[in-house]
Amino acid sequence: MKAVVICPDRRAEVTFLARKSPLALVPVLGPSVLSHWLTALADEGVKEVTVLASDRPDQVRAALGRGERWGLKIEVRAEPTEISVGEAQKQFPAEKIILADHLPALPGAPLFENYAGFFNVLKSWLPLAYKHRVGVREIAPGIWAGLRCKVETTAKLTAPCWLGEKVWVRGGARVGPDAFVEDAAVVDSDSEIATSWIGPRTYVGALTQVQNSFAWADGLLNHQNGSFTEIVDAFLLGDLQGEHGFVCSSPWFGKLAALLLAVVTSPVLIFAWLKNSGVKNLFIKKRGVVPTAVASTQSLREMDYSELKGFRGKWRRWPQLWRIVQGDFTWVGNRPLTRAQAAQLETEFEQLWLAAPVGLFSLADTLSGAEDFSDEARAHSSFYAVRASGRLDCEILRRIILRPSQKN
């Protein structure tokens, strides 16, 4: 048995939904629209599917592969424009024709006629969504959560509510009613989400309110009046896709600055010697994992570094200036982790800690002062991994310089 699936082309009525991907790949409580259809066709006994894609067919092809995930043989054909069901029937007279502009179980509820329609489909699909996603559980009446979803104890969830896989809801956040948070999104402390849809891999910043809106990456759209805003402040709303370049060491002028600072501040060794009662070995040997350009806790290498004995504040990091000179550290990055700590990074968002270079200073130093392995430090380090830039690095260094020194 064969079938043909027509992917909807861009729709002027729902341009926001097509900002990041074709409409056929927009997630609806986890799986994409196209994935919902392929699952339904596989259940019906279909073996071969031809997918006609006019909008970004390369993305469609990459998302589907050859169809092994559904037990199907899939061919993706690029079309100049979206063809009608009638035209498809002429080209494929013996095959079942599907226009993927609705979900299989909701034929009378179009997804892409307007934003209100899309949001109504989310509400209608919620009671059925768990049947189509492995590992989804109802953690409270009307509140559904996917695999590896992390909700801190002080967060408040109000039904109806959906949390996708690997979602992290931090303390004090209020999610719901009518809140739909897609996979790998992060809802930071004391934020509020109601009557809204949060796209996958989206960061909702601390104290941010999202109401009656769609939020995806750095875009925010009010689905009631259609007003759109692109958020430039990454601390309010941001993209967790992590597409920035990975830099493992400081440039030459950064290394030179570290060398000069180490020489100028070398008398700190005398103070450390006096503070430690003349102990010969002034350094504490430590071992940390080497970060990689792809966030992962698999096959991590380790490196040695040192801290100054007898100090509690930033001065204890003085020996790490030499690691900047050697190219193992940068001025700004994420603080080093032990292998055991790296193994405790549970969610995909937390593992982003390892997708940034090891730094002498970190974003957590400026916002919370935390140097431990707390949830606060994890959130700041993961956020830095995807939002790192020269401008952010300069702001971190500026705050470090202006901030009063901690106790030694």
C-alpha positions, 0 to 999 in steps of 0.5 A: 500500500502506498500514500502521498503526503503533500506538505503545506507551503508557507501560509500568509496567515501563520508566517510565524510558525514557518520562521524556523522550519516548514509548516510540515515540521512544526511540532504539535505537542512533541512530534511534527505534523508530518511525523503524526501523519507518517505514524498514522499511515504506518498504523494503517499498513502503508509501506511506501510514502512519497512526500511532496515538499515545496518549502525547504525540502532539504529540511524535510528530507533531513528530518525524515531520512529514509523512513526507518523510524516509522518502518516506511520507505520514504521518498521526498520530492521537491516541488516548485509550489504546493500542488492540490489534492486533485493534481496529486490524484492525477499524478498518483491515481492508485495511491492515497493522497494526504494534505498535511494541514491537519492532524490525522485524528482531527480532520475538521480542525485545520492547523494553518488557517490562522493562529487561533486555529492552531492554538485550538488544535493544541487544546483539542489534542492534549487529551490524546497526545500521550497515546502518540508519545512514548514515556509521557505521563500525567503527573497531575490531573490535566498536566502532562510531562515527557521523558527527562522533564525536570520540574523544580519543587517550587514551580507551579503547574496549572492544568491544562498544561503540556511539558515536552521531553527534556523541558526544565521548569525552574523554581518559582515559575508558573506554567498554565493554564493552557500552556504548551511547552515543546521539547528541550525548552527552558522556563527560568525562575519566576517566569509566567506562561499562560494561554501560550505555546513555547517552541522547542529549544526556546529559553524563557528568561527569569521573571519573563511573562508570556501570555496569549502568545507563541514564543519560539527562539527569539520571536514572540507573537500574540496569537490574539491580535497577531502582533509580532516582536523580535526579542533582542535581549537574550535574557528575556527570550532566546534560542537554545539551538547552539549554532555559534562557533566553538572557541577553545582558547583565547586569541594571542592578545588574551594570552598576552594579557594573562601573562602580563597579569600573572607577572604583575600579580606574582607577589600573591605567591609570597602572601600565599606562602605566609598564609600557609605557614611556609608550606612548600606546595602552594598549589592544589592539584585538580582535574577537570573534563575537556569540553567539546563543540558538541554537548555530550558526556560521552568519551570526555577527556580530562586535563589537570589544573591548579588552585592556590591553597588557602584562598576562597575567592577569585584569587584562588584561581590565580594559577589558571592564568597560566592555563590561559597562556597555554591555551587550555582556558579562556578569560570567559567561559564555563568553570571546569567540571569533574568527570563525576559532575559531568555525569550528573548533567541530566537534561540536554540543556544542562549538558550544554555546560560542556559545549563552551570553553573552560573559562577563568570567569563565568556568567555565574560569577557575575549573576549569582556568585555561585561556584558550586554545582548548583542548579543556578550555576547549571542554568547560567553555564548552559545559557552562556554556552548558546549565547556566547559572544564577544559582547557578552564576554566583555560585559562579564569581565566588566562586572567582574572588575566592578564587583567587590571582591569576595572573601579570600 
